[in-house]
Amino acid sequence: MKNQGIHGNVYWIEGNQMPQASQGEDSSLSPASQKPVKRTIHIHQLTHINQASLGDYLFGNIETPLVASIETNEAGEFSVELPPGKYSLFTVEENGYFASIFDLDSYIHPVNVEKGEWSKVAITINYKATF
């Protein structure tokens, strides 16, 4: 690894994620079907909700500059060196870009990279899941 950047994992969830009561004494929640997934991640300059068009579940045009693009491996892992700064993360989907995390100021999946440090993130793609 080099000086600083972002590393983490990407996961996919789909289908019914509602808690399910089982028959018998053990009525526990059904485990989420979270699976590591291979995806392209676009890293943009910090992007406000007003700087991207949002459809039903996916973003369309993102107005901030693309800083980096990286592929995850088969286990959904990625690592990218970046200069210190604030960034927004999106996964590339068939019909647009996915992000589901926002901060209190409506910035989309913000990640801060500090000099000499690696920021760890987990991205869960869940637009085809029901909760």
TIRO-2110 file (N, C-alpha, C; in Angstrom, 1 decimal):
// TIRO-2110
0.8, -1.2, 0.0, N, 1, A
0.0, 0.0, 0.0, CA, 1, A
0.9, 1.2, 0.0, C, 1, A
0.3, 2.3, -0.5, N, 2, A
1.1, 3.5, -0.6, CA, 2, A
0.7, 4.5, 0.5, C, 2, A
0.8, 5.7, 0.2, N, 3, A
0.6, 6.7, 1.3, CA, 3, A
-0.8, 6.8, 1.9, C, 3, A
-1.8, 7.0, 1.1, N, 4, A
-3.2, 7.2, 1.6, CA, 4, A
-4.2, 6.9, 0.5, C, 4, A
-5.4, 6.6, 0.9, N, 5, A
-6.5, 6.4, -0.1, CA, 5, A
-7.7, 5.7, 0.6, C, 5, A
-8.4, 5.0, -0.2, N, 6, A
-9.6, 4.3, 0.2, CA, 6, A
-9.5, 2.8, -0.1, C, 6, A
-9.9, 2.0, 0.9, N, 7, A
-9.9, 0.5, 0.6, CA, 7, A
-11.2, 0.0, 1.3, C, 7, A
-11.7, -1.2, 0.8, N, 8, A
-12.9, -1.7, 1.4, CA, 8, A
-13.4, -2.8, 0.6, C, 8, A
-14.8, -3.0, 0.8, N, 9, A
-15.5, -4.2, 0.2, CA, 9, A
-16.8, -3.7, -0.4, C, 9, A
-17.3, -4.4, -1.4, N, 10, A
-18.6, -4.2, -2.0, CA, 10, A
-19.4, -5.4, -1.8, C, 10, A
-20.7, -5.3, -1.4, N, 11, A
-21.6, -6.4, -1.2, CA, 11, A
-22.9, -6.1, -1.9, C, 11, A
-23.6, -7.2, -2.3, N, 12, A
-24.8, -7.2, -3.0, CA, 12, A
-25.9, -7.9, -2.1, C, 12, A
-27.1, -7.2, -2.0, N, 13, A
-28.2, -7.8, -1.3, CA, 13, A
-29.4, -7.6, -2.2, C, 13, A
-30.2, -8.7, -2.4, N, 14, A
-31.5, -8.6, -3.1, CA, 14, A
-32.5, -9.5, -2.5, C, 14, A
-33.8, -9.2, -2.9, N, 15, A
-34.9, -10.1, -2.4, CA, 15, A
-35.4, -9.6, -1.1, C, 15, A
-36.3, -10.4, -0.5, N, 16, A
-37.0, -10.1, 0.8, CA, 16, A
-36.0, -10.2, 1.9, C, 16, A
-35.8, -9.1, 2.6, N, 17, A
-34.9, -9.0, 3.8, CA, 17, A
-35.7, -8.8, 5.1, C, 17, A
-37.1, -9.0, 5.0, N, 18, A
-37.9, -8.8, 6.2, CA, 18, A
-37.6, -9.9, 7.2, C, 18, A
-37.7, -9.6, 8.5, N, 19, A
-37.5, -10.7, 9.5, CA, 19, A
-38.5, -11.8, 9.3, C, 19, A
-38.1, -13.0, 9.5, N, 20, A
-39.0, -14.1, 9.3, CA, 20, A
-39.0, -14.9, 10.6, C, 20, A
-40.2, -15.2, 11.1, N, 21, A
-40.4, -16.0, 12.3, CA, 21, A
-40.4, -17.4, 11.8, C, 21, A
-39.6, -18.3, 12.6, N, 22, A
-39.6, -19.7, 12.2, CA, 22, A
-40.5, -20.5, 13.1, C, 22, A
-40.8, -21.7, 12.7, N, 23, A
-41.7, -22.6, 13.5, CA, 23, A
-40.8, -23.1, 14.6, C, 23, A
-41.4, -23.3, 15.8, N, 24, A
-40.7, -23.9, 16.9, CA, 24, A
-40.1, -22.8, 17.9, C, 24, A
-39.2, -23.3, 18.7, N, 25, A
-38.7, -22.4, 19.8, CA, 25, A
-37.8, -21.3, 19.3, C, 25, A
-37.0, -21.6, 18.2, N, 26, A
-36.0, -20.6, 17.7, CA, 26, A
-36.7, -19.7, 16.7, C, 26, A
-37.2, -18.5, 17.1, N, 27, A
-37.7, -17.5, 16.2, CA, 27, A
-36.7, -16.4, 16.0, C, 27, A
-35.8, -16.6, 15.0, N, 28, A
-34.7, -15.6, 14.8, CA, 28, A
-34.9, -14.9, 13.5, C, 28, A
-34.1, -13.9, 13.3, N, 29, A
-34.2, -13.2, 12.0, CA, 29, A
-33.5, -14.0, 10.9, C, 29, A
-34.0, -13.9, 9.7, N, 30, A
-33.3, -14.5, 8.6, CA, 30, A
-32.1, -13.7, 8.3, C, 30, A
-31.0, -14.4, 8.1, N, 31, A
-29.7, -13.7, 7.8, CA, 31, A
-29.8, -13.0, 6.4, C, 31, A
-29.3, -11.8, 6.3, N, 32, A
-29.3, -11.1, 5.1, CA, 32, A
-28.4, -11.8, 4.1, C, 32, A
-28.9, -11.9, 2.9, N, 33, A
-28.1, -12.6, 1.8, CA, 33, A
-27.1, -11.7, 1.2, C, 33, A
-26.2, -11.2, 2.0, N, 34, A
-25.2, -10.3, 1.6, CA, 34, A
-24.0, -11.1, 1.0, C, 34, A
-23.7, -10.8, -0.3, N, 35, A
-22.6, -11.5, -1.0, CA, 35, A
-21.6, -10.5, -1.5, C, 35, A
-20.3, -10.8, -1.4, N, 36, A
-19.3, -10.0, -2.1, CA, 36, A
-19.6, -10.0, -3.6, C, 36, A
-19.3, -8.9, -4.2, N, 37, A
-19.6, -8.7, -5.6, CA, 37, A
-18.6, -7.9, -6.4, C, 37, A
-18.3, -8.3, -7.6, N, 38, A
-17.4, -7.6, -8.5, CA, 38, A
-18.1, -6.4, -9.1, C, 38, A
-17.5, -5.2, -8.9, N, 39, A
-18.1, -4.0, -9.5, CA, 39, A
-17.0, -3.0, -9.8, C, 39, A
-17.4, -2.0, -10.7, N, 40, A
-16.6, -0.9, -10.9, CA, 40, A
-17.0, 0.2, -10.0, C, 40, A
-16.1, 0.9, -9.3, N, 41, A
-16.4, 2.0, -8.4, CA, 41, A
-15.9, 3.3, -9.0, C, 41, A
-16.8, 4.3, -9.1, N, 42, A
-16.4, 5.6, -9.6, CA, 42, A
-16.2, 6.5, -8.3, C, 42, A
-15.0, 7.1, -8.3, N, 43, A
-14.7, 8.0, -7.2, CA, 43, A
-14.7, 9.4, -7.7, C, 43, A
-15.7, 10.3, -7.3, N, 44, A
-15.8, 11.6, -7.7, CA, 44, A
-15.4, 12.6, -6.6, C, 44, A
-15.1, 13.8, -7.0, N, 45, A
-15.0, 14.9, -6.0, CA, 45, A
-16.2, 14.9, -5.2, C, 45, A
-16.2, 15.3, -4.0, N, 46, A
-17.3, 15.3, -3.1, CA, 46, A
-18.5, 15.9, -3.8, C, 46, A
-19.6, 15.1, -3.8, N, 47, A
-20.8, 15.4, -4.6, CA, 47, A
-22.0, 15.6, -3.7, C, 47, A
-22.7, 16.8, -3.9, N, 48, A
-23.9, 17.1, -3.2, CA, 48, A
-25.1, 16.5, -4.0, C, 48, A
-26.2, 16.1, -3.3, N, 49, A
-27.3, 15.6, -3.9, CA, 49, A
-27.9, 16.4, -5.1, C, 49, A
-27.6, 17.7, -5.0, N, 50, A
-28.1, 18.6, -6.1, CA, 50, A
-27.1, 18.6, -7.3, C, 50, A
-26.0, 17.8, -7.2, N, 51, A
-25.1, 17.8, -8.3, CA, 51, A
-25.2, 16.4, -9.0, C, 51, A
-26.2, 15.7, -8.8, N, 52, A
-26.4, 14.4, -9.5, CA, 52, A
-27.9, 14.2, -9.7, C, 52, A
-28.3, 13.6, -10.8, N, 53, A
-29.7, 13.4, -11.0, CA, 53, A
-30.1, 12.0, -10.4, C, 53, A
-31.2, 11.9, -9.7, N, 54, A
-31.6, 10.7, -9.0, CA, 54, A
-32.9, 10.2, -9.7, C, 54, A
-32.8, 8.9, -10.1, N, 55, A
-34.0, 8.3, -10.6, CA, 55, A
-34.7, 7.5, -9.5, C, 55, A
-35.3, 6.4, -9.8, N, 56, A
-36.0, 5.6, -8.8, CA, 56, A
-35.1, 5.1, -7.7, C, 56, A
-34.0, 4.5, -8.1, N, 57, A
-33.0, 3.9, -7.2, CA, 57, A
-31.6, 4.2, -7.6, C, 57, A
-31.4, 4.7, -8.8, N, 58, A
-30.0, 5.0, -9.2, CA, 58, A
-29.8, 6.4, -9.7, C, 58, A
-28.5, 6.9, -9.6, N, 59, A
-28.2, 8.2, -10.1, CA, 59, A
-27.9, 8.1, -11.5, C, 59, A
-28.2, 9.2, -12.2, N, 60, A
-27.8, 9.4, -13.6, CA, 60, A
-26.6, 10.2, -13.7, C, 60, A
-26.7, 11.4, -14.3, N, 61, A
-25.6, 12.3, -14.5, CA, 61, A
-25.0, 12.8, -13.2, C, 61, A
-23.7, 12.7, -13.0, N, 62, A
-23.0, 13.2, -11.9, CA, 62, A
-22.2, 14.4, -12.3, C, 62, A
-22.4, 15.5, -11.8, N, 63, A
-21.8, 16.8, -12.3, CA, 63, A
-20.4, 17.0, -11.8, C, 63, A
-20.0, 16.4, -10.7, N, 64, A
-18.6, 16.6, -10.2, CA, 64, A
-17.6, 15.8, -11.0, C, 64, A
-16.3, 16.2, -11.1, N, 65, A
-15.3, 15.5, -11.8, CA, 65, A
-15.1, 14.1, -11.3, C, 65, A
-14.9, 13.1, -12.2, N, 66, A
-14.5, 11.8, -11.8, CA, 66, A
-13.0, 11.8, -11.5, C, 66, A
-12.6, 11.3, -10.3, N, 67, A
-11.2, 11.4, -9.9, CA, 67, A
-10.5, 10.1, -10.1, C, 67, A
-11.2, 8.9, -9.9, N, 68, A
-10.6, 7.6, -10.2, CA, 68, A
-11.7, 6.6, -10.4, C, 68, A
-11.4, 5.5, -11.1, N, 69, A
-12.3, 4.4, -11.3, CA, 69, A
-11.5, 3.2, -11.1, C, 69, A
-12.1, 2.2, -10.3, N, 70, A
-11.4, 1.0, -9.9, CA, 70, A
-12.3, -0.2, -9.9, C, 70, A
-11.8, -1.3, -10.3, N, 71, A
-12.6, -2.6, -10.3, CA, 71, A
-12.3, -3.3, -9.0, C, 71, A
-13.4, -3.9, -8.4, N, 72, A
-13.1, -4.8, -7.2, CA, 72, A
-12.7, -6.1, -7.8, C, 72, A
-12.1, -6.9, -6.9, N, 73, A
-11.8, -8.3, -7.3, CA, 73, A
-13.0, -9.2, -7.1, C, 73, A
-12.9, -10.5, -7.3, N, 74, A
-14.0, -11.4, -7.2, CA, 74, A
-14.6, -11.4, -5.8, C, 74, A
-13.8, -11.1, -4.8, N, 75, A
-14.2, -11.1, -3.4, CA, 75, A
-14.8, -9.7, -3.0, C, 75, A
-15.0, -8.8, -4.0, N, 76, A
-15.5, -7.5, -3.7, CA, 76, A
-14.6, -6.5, -3.0, C, 76, A
-13.3, -6.8, -3.0, N, 77, A
-12.3, -6.0, -2.4, CA, 77, A
-11.7, -5.0, -3.3, C, 77, A
-11.3, -3.8, -2.8, N, 78, A
-10.7, -2.8, -3.6, CA, 78, A
-9.8, -1.9, -2.8, C, 78, A
-8.8, -1.3, -3.5, N, 79, A
-7.9, -0.4, -2.8, CA, 79, A
-7.4, 0.6, -3.9, C, 79, A
-7.5, 1.9, -3.5, N, 80, A
-7.1, 2.9, -4.5, CA, 80, A
-6.4, 4.0, -3.7, C, 80, A
-5.2, 4.4, -4.3, N, 81, A
-4.4, 5.5, -3.7, CA, 81, A
-5.0, 6.8, -4.2, C, 81, A
-5.2, 7.8, -3.3, N, 82, A
-5.8, 9.1, -3.6, CA, 82, A
-5.1, 10.2, -2.8, C, 82, A
-5.0, 11.4, -3.4, N, 83, A
-4.5, 12.5, -2.6, CA, 83, A
-5.5, 12.8, -1.4, C, 83, A
-5.0, 13.4, -0.4, N, 84, A
-5.9, 13.9, 0.7, CA, 84, A
-7.0, 14.7, 0.1, C, 84, A
-8.2, 14.5, 0.6, N, 85, A
-9.4, 15.2, 0.2, CA, 85, A
-10.7, 14.5, 0.5, C, 85, A
-11.8, 15.1, 0.0, N, 86, A
-13.1, 14.5, 0.3, CA, 86, A
-13.7, 14.1, -1.1, C, 86, A
-14.2, 12.8, -1.0, N, 87, A
-14.7, 12.2, -2.2, CA, 87, A
-16.1, 11.6, -2.0, C, 87, A
-16.8, 11.3, -3.1, N, 88, A
-18.0, 10.5, -3.1, CA, 88, A
-17.9, 9.3, -3.9, C, 88, A
-18.4, 8.1, -3.4, N, 89, A
-18.3, 6.8, -4.0, CA, 89, A
-19.6, 6.4, -4.7, C, 89, A
-19.5, 5.9, -5.9, N, 90, A
-20.7, 5.3, -6.6, CA, 90, A
-20.2, 4.0, -7.2, C, 90, A
-21.2, 3.0, -7.2, N, 91, A
-20.9, 1.8, -8.0, CA, 91, A
-21.6, 2.0, -9.3, C, 91, A
-21.0, 1.4, -10.3, N, 92, A
-21.5, 1.4, -11.7, CA, 92, A
-22.5, 0.3, -11.9, C, 92, A
-23.7, 0.6, -12.1, N, 93, A
-24.7, -0.5, -12.3, CA, 93, A
-25.2, -0.4, -13.8, C, 93, A
-26.0, -1.4, -14.2, N, 94, A
-26.4, -1.5, -15.6, CA, 94, A
-27.1, -0.2, -16.1, C, 94, A
-28.0, 0.4, -15.2, N, 95, A
-28.8, 1.5, -15.6, CA, 95, A
-28.5, 2.8, -14.9, C, 95, A
-27.3, 2.9, -14.3, N, 96, A
-26.9, 4.2, -13.6, CA, 96, A
-25.8, 3.9, -12.6, C, 96, A
-25.8, 4.8, -11.6, N, 97, A
-24.8, 4.7, -10.5, CA, 97, A
-25.5, 4.6, -9.2, C, 97, A
-25.0, 3.7, -8.3, N, 98, A
-25.6, 3.5, -7.0, CA, 98, A
-24.8, 4.1, -5.9, C, 98, A
-25.5, 4.7, -5.0, N, 99, A
-25.0, 5.1, -3.7, CA, 99, A
-26.2, 5.3, -2.7, C, 99, A
-26.0, 4.8, -1.5, N, 100, A
-27.2, 4.9, -0.6, CA, 100, A
-26.8, 5.6, 0.7, C, 100, A
-25.6, 6.1, 0.9, N, 101, A
-25.2, 6.8, 2.1, CA, 101, A
-25.1, 8.3, 1.9, C, 101, A
-25.7, 9.0, 2.8, N, 102, A
-25.6, 10.5, 2.7, CA, 102, A
-25.3, 11.0, 4.0, C, 102, A
-24.5, 12.2, 4.1, N, 103, A
-24.3, 12.8, 5.4, CA, 103, A
-25.4, 13.8, 5.7, C, 103, A
-25.2, 14.5, 6.8, N, 104, A
-26.3, 15.4, 7.3, CA, 104, A
-26.4, 16.6, 6.3, C, 104, A
-25.4, 16.9, 5.5, N, 105, A
-25.4, 18.0, 4.6, CA, 105, A
-25.8, 17.6, 3.2, C, 105, A
-26.3, 16.3, 3.0, N, 106, A
-26.8, 15.8, 1.8, CA, 106, A
-25.7, 15.6, 0.8, C, 106, A
-24.5, 15.3, 1.2, N, 107, A
-23.4, 14.8, 0.3, CA, 107, A
-23.5, 13.3, 0.2, C, 107, A
-23.3, 12.8, -1.0, N, 108, A
-23.5, 11.4, -1.4, CA, 108, A
-22.2, 10.6, -1.0, C, 108, A
-22.4, 9.5, -0.3, N, 109, A
-21.4, 8.6, 0.2, CA, 109, A
-20.0, 9.3, 0.3, C, 109, A
-20.0, 10.2, 1.3, N, 110, A
-18.7, 11.0, 1.5, CA, 110, A
-17.6, 10.1, 2.2, C, 110, A
-16.4, 10.3, 1.7, N, 111, A
-15.3, 9.6, 2.3, CA, 111, A
-14.1, 10.7, 2.4, C, 111, A
-13.6, 10.8, 3.6, N, 112, A
-12.5, 11.8, 3.8, CA, 112, A
-11.1, 11.0, 3.8, C, 112, A
-10.2, 11.4, 2.9, N, 113, A
-8.9, 10.8, 2.9, CA, 113, A
-7.9, 11.8, 3.6, C, 113, A
-7.3, 11.3, 4.6, N, 114, A
-6.3, 12.1, 5.4, CA, 114, A
-4.9, 11.8, 4.9, C, 114, A
-4.0, 12.7, 5.0, N, 115, A
-2.6, 12.4, 4.6, CA, 115, A
-2.0, 11.3, 5.4, C, 115, A
-1.5, 10.3, 4.7, N, 116, A
-0.8, 9.2, 5.4, CA, 116, A
-1.8, 8.1, 6.0, C, 116, A
-3.1, 8.2, 5.7, N, 117, A
-4.1, 7.3, 6.3, CA, 117, A
-4.9, 6.7, 5.2, C, 117, A
-5.4, 5.5, 5.5, N, 118, A
-6.3, 4.7, 4.6, CA, 118, A
-7.7, 4.7, 5.2, C, 118, A
-8.7, 5.2, 4.4, N, 119, A
-10.1, 5.1, 4.9, CA, 119, A
-10.7, 3.8, 4.4, C, 119, A
-11.3, 3.1, 5.4, N, 120, A
-12.0, 1.8, 5.1, CA, 120, A
-13.5, 2.1, 4.9, C, 120, A
-14.0, 1.5, 3.9, N, 121, A
-15.5, 1.6, 3.6, CA, 121, A
-16.1, 0.2, 3.2, C, 121, A
-17.3, 0.1, 3.5, N, 122, A
-18.1, -1.1, 3.0, CA, 122, A
-19.3, -0.5, 2.3, C, 122, A
-19.5, -0.9, 1.0, N, 123, A
-20.6, -0.5, 0.2, CA, 123, A
-21.5, -1.7, 0.0, C, 123, A
-22.8, -1.5, 0.4, N, 124, A
-23.8, -2.5, 0.3, CA, 124, A
-24.8, -2.0, -0.8, C, 124, A
-24.8, -2.7, -1.9, N, 125, A
-25.7, -2.4, -3.0, CA, 125, A
-27.0, -3.1, -2.7, C, 125, A
-28.1, -2.4, -2.4, N, 126, A
-29.3, -3.0, -2.0, CA, 126, A
-30.6, -2.5, -2.7, C, 126, A
-30.5, -1.9, -3.9, N, 127, A
-31.6, -1.4, -4.5, CA, 127, A
-32.6, -2.4, -5.1, C, 127, A
-32.2, -3.7, -5.1, N, 128, A
-33.1, -4.8, -5.4, CA, 128, A
-33.6, -5.6, -4.2, C, 128, A
-33.4, -5.0, -3.0, N, 129, A
-33.8, -5.7, -1.8, CA, 129, A
-35.1, -5.0, -1.3, C, 129, A
-35.9, -5.7, -0.5, N, 130, A
-37.0, -5.1, 0.2, CA, 130, A
-36.8, -5.4, 1.7, C, 130, A
-37.1, -4.3, 2.5, N, 131, A
-36.9, -4.4, 3.9, CA, 131, A
-38.2, -4.1, 4.6, C, 131, A
END
